[in-house]
Amino acid sequence: MSHPILATPPFAAHCSRRIDLIPSRLAAALWFAWLALVCGVTLFAVALPYSVRLAICVAVVAPGLRSVRSFVLLEGARAVRVIEWSDEGEFAIRLGPELLRQPAVLCAGSFRLGVQMWVLRFATPLGTRPVLIAGRVQDAQAFRRLSRCLNACMRRAYGRGSRPAVTIRPKV
C-alpha cells in the first residue's frame, strides 16, 4: 500500500515565525471616513471663524494622512512590512520597501482590537514604529502564530501565568 500524496508539500513557511504584512484597504477607508467626518463637523458645526475652522482641519488631516500611510497602508520608509519573532518573545521587524531589518521590543500601548486586529508598537533603534495588523487580509496560519506569541508576551508583561487566578472561593 502506497502512502497518500499530500495536497501541498511541506515547506519552511508553514513553520516559520514570520509574517509578511498585507495592508488593509478597509481599515484605511474607515480611517479616511473618520478624517472626513472630523473635518465636516469642524467646518459646519463649530461656531468659530472660518479661518480657525480651516486651520483645525489642516492640523487634523495632515498628520492623519501621514500616519494612515505608514500605519495602515504600510507605505514609506517608516512602515513595518515584516514581523519576525521567537518563542521567547524576541522580535525583529523589517522596514520600508528595502526591508531594512531592525531588532524590536514590543512596547506598552500594544493591544488587540477585537478578534481580527492587532495594534502594535515596536521600539527600535530608529524610534517607535506602530503598525495595524488586520487578520482577515493576512495569511491565516501566520496570523494565528503571531497572535499566540503576542498573547503570551502580553501575559508575561502583565505578570499573569497561563491561567487566571481564582479569587472567589465557595463558602464552606
VOGUVO-758493 format. One record per residue (C-alpha): residue in one letter; chain; x, y, z; residue number from 1. Coordinates in nm, 4 decimals, always signed. Layout:
N
R_aa_ch_px_py_pz_i
R_A_A_X_Y_Z_NUM $
...
END
This chain:
172
R_aa_ch_px_py_pz_i
R_M_A_+0.0000_+0.0000_+0.0000_1 $
R_S_A_+0.1441_+0.3345_-0.1004_2 $
R_H_A_+0.1412_+0.6495_+0.1095_3 $
R_P_A_-0.1145_+0.9159_+0.0190_4 $
R_I_A_+0.0131_+1.2153_-0.1712_5 $
R_L_A_-0.0187_+1.5375_+0.0225_6 $
R_A_A_-0.2185_+1.8197_-0.1348_7 $
R_T_A_+0.0639_+2.0616_-0.0633_8 $
R_P_A_+0.4205_+1.9616_+0.0071_9 $
R_P_A_+0.5598_+2.0718_+0.3435_10 $
R_F_A_+0.7948_+2.3682_+0.3281_11 $
R_A_A_+0.9644_+2.6110_+0.5643_12 $
R_A_A_+0.6932_+2.8798_+0.5515_13 $
R_H_A_+0.4494_+2.6524_+0.7388_14 $
R_C_A_+0.6678_+2.6519_+1.0498_15 $
R_S_A_+0.8360_+2.9899_+1.0188_16 $
R_R_A_+0.7954_+3.2643_+1.2738_17 $
R_R_A_+0.7479_+3.5434_+1.0251_18 $
R_I_A_+0.4542_+3.7317_+0.8788_19 $
R_D_A_+0.4693_+3.9433_+0.5639_20 $
R_L_A_+0.2104_+4.2122_+0.6291_21 $
R_I_A_-0.0592_+4.2993_+0.3770_22 $
R_P_A_-0.2230_+4.6431_+0.4084_23 $
R_S_A_-0.5913_+4.6607_+0.4970_24 $
R_R_A_-0.7809_+4.8742_+0.2456_25 $
R_L_A_-1.0953_+4.8569_+0.4598_26 $
R_A_A_-0.9170_+4.9960_+0.7664_27 $
R_A_A_-0.7683_+5.2741_+0.5507_28 $
R_A_A_-1.1119_+5.3598_+0.4089_29 $
R_L_A_-1.2571_+5.3769_+0.7606_30 $
R_W_A_-0.9675_+5.5998_+0.8701_31 $
R_F_A_-1.0290_+5.8358_+0.5765_32 $
R_A_A_-1.4020_+5.8401_+0.6557_33 $
R_W_A_-1.3239_+5.9340_+1.0158_34 $
R_L_A_-1.0969_+6.2176_+0.8987_35 $
R_A_A_-1.3693_+6.3424_+0.6638_36 $
R_L_A_-1.6236_+6.3289_+0.9457_37 $
R_V_A_-1.3983_+6.5283_+1.1799_38 $
R_C_A_-1.3427_+6.7931_+0.9122_39 $
R_G_A_-1.7124_+6.8060_+0.8254_40 $
R_V_A_-1.8131_+6.8584_+1.1856_41 $
R_T_A_-1.5391_+7.1155_+1.2383_42 $
R_L_A_-1.6240_+7.3123_+0.9248_43 $
R_F_A_-2.0030_+7.3097_+0.9538_44 $
R_A_A_-2.0959_+7.2626_+1.3206_45 $
R_V_A_-1.8443_+7.4686_+1.5173_46 $
R_A_A_-1.9039_+7.8359_+1.5953_47 $
R_L_A_-1.5558_+7.9682_+1.5162_48 $
R_P_A_-1.4264_+8.1949_+1.2428_49 $
R_Y_A_-1.3850_+8.0148_+0.9101_50 $
R_S_A_-1.0046_+8.0559_+0.9069_51 $
R_V_A_-0.9758_+7.8935_+1.2513_52 $
R_R_A_-1.2010_+7.6023_+1.1450_53 $
R_L_A_-0.9906_+7.5535_+0.8328_54 $
R_A_A_-0.6684_+7.5596_+1.0382_55 $
R_I_A_-0.8108_+7.2932_+1.2723_56 $
R_C_A_-0.8983_+7.0726_+0.9745_57 $
R_V_A_-0.5493_+7.1057_+0.8300_58 $
R_A_A_-0.3981_+7.0328_+1.1739_59 $
R_V_A_-0.6019_+6.7115_+1.1968_60 $
R_V_A_-0.5797_+6.5917_+0.8359_61 $
R_A_A_-0.2058_+6.6424_+0.7734_62 $
R_P_A_-0.0789_+6.4067_+1.0463_63 $
R_G_A_-0.3790_+6.1775_+0.9889_64 $
R_L_A_-0.2860_+6.1209_+0.6246_65 $
R_R_A_+0.0798_+6.0705_+0.7125_66 $
R_S_A_+0.0006_+5.8164_+0.9807_67 $
R_V_A_-0.2527_+5.6205_+0.7742_68 $
R_R_A_+0.0095_+5.5899_+0.5022_69 $
R_S_A_+0.2680_+5.4187_+0.7235_70 $
R_F_A_+0.0451_+5.2706_+0.9976_71 $
R_V_A_-0.2333_+5.1145_+0.7879_72 $
R_L_A_-0.1297_+5.1163_+0.4204_73 $
R_L_A_+0.2313_+5.0157_+0.5071_74 $
R_E_A_+0.3933_+5.2569_+0.2617_75 $
R_G_A_+0.7094_+5.4605_+0.3050_76 $
R_A_A_+1.0416_+5.4142_+0.4798_77 $
R_R_A_+0.8870_+5.4124_+0.8316_78 $
R_A_A_+0.6338_+5.1367_+0.7598_79 $
R_V_A_+0.6621_+4.7940_+0.9218_80 $
R_R_A_+0.6399_+4.5410_+0.6379_81 $
R_V_A_+0.7517_+4.2161_+0.8054_82 $
R_I_A_+0.7470_+4.0907_+1.1652_83 $
R_E_A_+0.9739_+3.8075_+1.2796_84 $
R_W_A_+0.9577_+3.6581_+1.6286_85 $
R_S_A_+1.0884_+3.3819_+1.8522_86 $
R_D_A_+0.9184_+3.1738_+2.1205_87 $
R_E_A_+1.0990_+3.3758_+2.3864_88 $
R_G_A_+0.9225_+3.6948_+2.2766_89 $
R_E_A_+1.2104_+3.8489_+2.0831_90 $
R_F_A_+1.1033_+4.0469_+1.7767_91 $
R_A_A_+1.2658_+4.1835_+1.4635_92 $
R_I_A_+1.0867_+4.3991_+1.2092_93 $
R_R_A_+1.1646_+4.4894_+0.8512_94 $
R_L_A_+1.1005_+4.8488_+0.7488_95 $
R_G_A_+1.0201_+5.0171_+0.4217_96 $
R_P_A_+1.0387_+4.8927_+0.0642_97 $
R_E_A_+1.4028_+4.7826_+0.1086_98 $
R_L_A_+1.3046_+4.5657_+0.4119_99 $
R_L_A_+1.5696_+4.7032_+0.6471_100 $
R_R_A_+1.5920_+4.4594_+0.9420_101 $
R_Q_A_+1.5772_+4.6122_+1.2911_102 $
R_P_A_+1.5670_+4.4416_+1.6318_103 $
R_A_A_+1.2488_+4.5434_+1.8109_104 $
R_V_A_+1.0824_+4.5312_+2.1509_105 $
R_L_A_+0.7057_+4.5232_+2.1921_106 $
R_C_A_+0.6063_+4.8489_+2.3674_107 $
R_A_A_+0.3336_+4.9325_+2.6135_108 $
R_G_A_+0.0284_+5.0529_+2.4277_109 $
R_S_A_+0.0104_+4.7467_+2.2036_110 $
R_F_A_-0.3302_+4.5832_+2.2166_111 $
R_R_A_-0.5720_+4.3520_+2.0442_112 $
R_L_A_-0.8674_+4.5207_+1.8779_113 $
R_G_A_-1.1360_+4.2529_+1.8612_114 $
R_V_A_-1.0564_+3.9083_+1.7301_115 $
R_Q_A_-0.9056_+4.0013_+1.3945_116 $
R_M_A_-0.6905_+4.3099_+1.4604_117 $
R_W_A_-0.3746_+4.3998_+1.6472_118 $
R_V_A_-0.2385_+4.7471_+1.7067_119 $
R_L_A_+0.1310_+4.7049_+1.7829_120 $
R_R_A_+0.4049_+4.9476_+1.8810_121 $
R_F_A_+0.7667_+4.8395_+1.8442_122 $
R_A_A_+1.0672_+5.0187_+1.9919_123 $
R_T_A_+1.3642_+5.0021_+1.7552_124 $
R_P_A_+1.6999_+5.1806_+1.7416_125 $
R_L_A_+1.5384_+5.4105_+1.4816_126 $
R_G_A_+1.2455_+5.5010_+1.7101_127 $
R_T_A_+0.8972_+5.3707_+1.7803_128 $
R_R_A_+0.7190_+5.2060_+1.4875_129 $
R_P_A_+0.3430_+5.1392_+1.5084_130 $
R_V_A_+0.1510_+4.9023_+1.2816_131 $
R_L_A_-0.2101_+4.7905_+1.2397_132 $
R_I_A_-0.2490_+4.4228_+1.1518_133 $
R_A_A_-0.5871_+4.3167_+1.0146_134 $
R_G_A_-0.6146_+3.9397_+1.0380_135 $
R_R_A_-0.8701_+3.8996_+0.7578_136 $
R_V_A_-0.6201_+4.0038_+0.4893_137 $
R_Q_A_-0.3141_+3.8238_+0.6329_138 $
R_D_A_-0.2078_+3.4631_+0.5907_139 $
R_A_A_-0.4337_+3.2814_+0.8406_140 $
R_Q_A_-0.1693_+3.0441_+0.9797_141 $
R_A_A_+0.0930_+3.3151_+1.0227_142 $
R_F_A_-0.1618_+3.5458_+1.1881_143 $
R_R_A_-0.2626_+3.2737_+1.4370_144 $
R_R_A_+0.1028_+3.2002_+1.5212_145 $
R_L_A_+0.1724_+3.5708_+1.5726_146 $
R_S_A_-0.1421_+3.6051_+1.7874_147 $
R_R_A_-0.0311_+3.3160_+2.0096_148 $
R_C_A_+0.3114_+3.4753_+2.0548_149 $
R_L_A_+0.1618_+3.8184_+2.1280_150 $
R_N_A_-0.0875_+3.6743_+2.3772_151 $
R_A_A_+0.1988_+3.5010_+2.5596_152 $
R_C_A_+0.4013_+3.8247_+2.5592_153 $
R_M_A_+0.1051_+4.0180_+2.6978_154 $
R_R_A_+0.0530_+3.7616_+2.9759_155 $
R_R_A_+0.4210_+3.7822_+3.0712_156 $
R_A_A_+0.4149_+4.1627_+3.0607_157 $
R_Y_A_+0.1192_+4.1813_+3.2971_158 $
R_G_A_+0.2582_+3.9127_+3.5290_159 $
R_R_A_-0.0130_+3.6589_+3.4606_160 $
R_G_A_+0.0521_+3.2890_+3.4270_161 $
R_S_A_-0.1169_+3.0593_+3.1839_162 $
R_R_A_-0.4487_+3.0695_+3.3728_163 $
R_P_A_-0.6152_+3.3486_+3.5690_164 $
R_A_A_-0.6078_+3.3170_+3.9462_165 $
R_V_A_-0.9239_+3.2090_+4.1242_166 $
R_T_A_-1.0049_+3.4795_+4.3765_167 $
R_I_A_-1.3598_+3.3830_+4.4744_168 $
R_R_A_-1.3984_+3.0613_+4.6673_169 $
R_P_A_-1.7212_+2.8969_+4.7795_170 $
R_K_A_-1.8120_+2.9342_+5.1455_171 $
R_V_A_-1.7996_+2.6138_+5.3392_172 $
END
